[in-house]
Amino acid sequence: MLQRQAACRVSQRSARSDPSNSIGKMMSNGFGPPLWAAERPGTLLCQGFGLPLALLSCSMATPHNFDSDRTVPQQPATDTAMSAELRSAALERLGLPDVLPLDLTGLRRFYEAWCSNVPFDNVRKLIALRTGEEGPLPGTDAVDFLEHWVAHGTGGTCWSSSNALFTLVQSFGFDARRVAGSMRDLGVPGHGSVKVKIDDADWLVDSSMLTMYPIPLVDGVHVDRHPVFGVEAEAVDGSHLIWFDTPPYDEYFPCRLLMDPVDHAFYAERYEISRTRGPFNHHLSMRYNRGGARFVLQARTRYRQTTDGVEATDLTRDELLAELQDVVGVSPEMAMRFERSGALDAAFEPPLTPPVPPTGRPPSRRSG
């Protein structure tokens, strides 16, 4: 049954990205905007984007009163300065030099390296919640995030990974700022991301979507129907609605940017709120790019997305641990902690919140 479902999804996605399709001819066939974009800024087509529920780490299931959340007790959180030694270790693991040109070429190189090496995952968060670790949630501090990624290969969910990405890209001298958005376009600031300004133009570098190239936030719309890292962005109501391609869904997933800028205290507060609500507190949720393919782990199911489509595979316990260590790069020590905390067992339990398909369609898929 699983193979038949995967085959169906491959067929649907192959048709969707068929380059003979008229809209497909307007798209870029690489990790970036259409080639004519530089000559015609502001005329790009746009789409919306969406995430599987497993990647909806920063969003709530239903809209609620945001102001009421500000009374939630918080753990003390700081964002300590990154040492030169830690920066060098992180750049070495990313395969980046100490200095990058502060232009789009430099930003593309940084973000491609991040997307190719730093996973979006809830491994440390699950361990912390299941073992009752005291203090802020793992990775709240960028130094803590980067130290554990360098040593153990773990990433984080949106608030922690966005803050670490912000810290590292800013260390090169890029004009970066933290922003907040809403996955599924619910109107709730449940997602952290990063904008970088270059020559008075904003580019989104998102640590959850992992689109491989910075997303241009233009006045019009941007469409790239790449069969693996497709993304669309449209200017709406003074901000942008982003749509990105991700398994297991056949349609792009939406995220609306809401607040610009926000500070680390806001990130830490929203992350702490997710301690008791959110879809990343029960079973494994992970996204990572390897060898030109996009992978998503939802509990025990691995989705592998390539230019040929999407393959879904249910993994055994040993296969899941091997995937974490041999493919993602999680250290044996962290994998053992993951197993001993009970998080591995939870990957084989029914989901608390079954995935719900995204609503709406990206610009390129709308009729009329």
Secondary structure, DSSP 8 states (H G I E B T S, - for coil): -HHHHHHHHHHHHHHHT-TTSTTGGGS-SSSSS-TTTTTSTT-------B--GGG-TT--SS---TGGGGGS-----------HHHHHHHHHHHT--S---SSHHHHHHHHHHHHHH--EE-HHHHHHHHHT--SS-TTSSHHHHHHHHHHH---B-HHHHHHHHHHHHHHTT-EEEEEEEEETT-SS--EEEEEEEETTEEEE--TTT--SS-EE--SSEEEE--TTT-EEEEEETTEEEEEE--TT-SS-EEEEEEESS--HHHHHHHHHHTTTSSTTSSS-EEEEEETTEEEEEETTEEEEEETTEEEEEE--HHHHHHIIIIII---HHHHHHHHHTTHHHHTTS--SS------S--GGG---
